[in-house]
């Protein structure tokens, strides 16, 4: 199970970075990632640190 979680986190991180590189606004990126990965609001906030870090 740990391997699947690591893969999921990597996918989310890659998607966040790609959306940022394409100039997608934070809120749009947040909603798209939340939708595609079926994240809760709390999970989404944790992952958005990647988006905001760059």
MARDO-857521 format. One record per residue (C-alpha): residue in three letters; x, y, z. Coordinates in steps of 0.05 Angstrom, whole numbers, plus 5000, padded with zeros to 4 digits. Layout:
N
alaXYZ ...
This chain:
54
unk500050005000 unk505850475014 unk508150424941 unk501250634915 unk501051234962 unk508051444939 unk505851394866 unk499651804880 unk503652344915 unk508552364857 unk502852424808 unk499752994846 unk506453344852 unk507853274778 unk500953524759 unk501654124806 unk508454304777 unk505954224705 unk499854654717 unk504355184748 unk509155164689 unk503255274642 unk501155884681 unk494755594709 unk492256014768 unk492655714837 unk485155624847 unk484155304779 unk490054824792 unk487254664861 unk480454484834 unk483254064777 unk487853664822 unk482453574874 unk477753314820 unk482652854785 unk485352534849 unk478952544890 unk482152934947 unk478853225008 unk479753965022 unk484853795076 unk488853355030 unk488653874976 unk491454415022 unk497353985039 unk499053854966 unk498254584947 unk504754724984 unk508254434923 unk504554914877 unk506055514920 unk513355334933 unk515555534864 
